[in-house]
């Protein structure tokens, strides 16, 4: 079997597609579930840097981590939803 370069593997294609998708959604709110702590983020996409998303975190599972900028690696994202102005809005999960 011929060895493929990273841009041709399914993981490379997936990663590039997610980078492009998030890059087009800069400025929008996003809900992200990750594979590791703190597991959940709700915030605004600031920009995409290489294969990470710079995110202003409004809500997470640990209140002390809110109101800060975080970098979330695209490979760590298990599930996400980005508000588009059409469809459901991400709820505010504050008391």
N, C-alpha and C positions, 0 to 999 in steps of 0.2 A: 504494500500500500504506500503510495507516495505521501511524503510529509507535506503538510500545508503550512503556509506562513500564517502568523497570528491573525492577520486581517481576513483570512479566508475560512477560519474555523467558525463553527456555530457560535462559540463564546465571543469571538472577536466581532462577528456580525451583530450579535445581540447587544454587546457593549456599545458599539458605534451607533446603533439605532437608538439606544437609550440616551446617549450623549446628544445626538441630534434632536430627539424629542424634547428633552429637558431644556436644551438651548433655545428652542422655539417658544418655550413657556416662561422665560425669565420675566419676573414681575408678578407672576400669578401665585395664588395660594396652593399649597400641596399638602396632602396627607401621605405619610410614609410609614410603613412598618418595616423594621430591619430584623436581621437575624440575631442581633446582639444588643445588649444594654445601650441606651435606654429604650429600645424597641419601637417607640412611636414618636413621631414628630408631626406637628402641624405648624406650618410657617410659610414664609414668602421666599420664592426662589430669587436669589440675588444674582448669581451667575453660575456658569459651569466652568470649572477649571480642570483641564485634562479629563479625567474620568471620575471627578467628584463634583458634587453639587454644593455650592455655598448657599446656605439657608439661614434666614433670620427666623429663629424658633420662637413661635408665639405660645405653643402648648406642647408639653411632653409629659411623660409619666413621672418626672421629677421636677417639681416647681422651681427648685433652685437653679435648674439648667435653662430656664426660660428667659426670654429677653436678650439672648445672646446669639452670635453668629456661629454656626456649626458647619463643618464639612462632612458630607455623607458620601461615602464611596459608592458608586453605582452598583458594584458587585454585591454590596451588603443589603441592597433594597430587595425585599421579598414581594411587597405589594405597594402600589401607589395610586393616588387619584389626584388629578390636577383640575382645579376649577377652570372652566373655559368661558363662563358667562352664559352658557346654555346647559341646562340640566341642574342636577343637585348641587347645592353649596355645601362646603365643609362647615359643620356646625362649630360654634364657639363652645369649648368644653370648660369654661370657667364657672366658678360658683356664683 
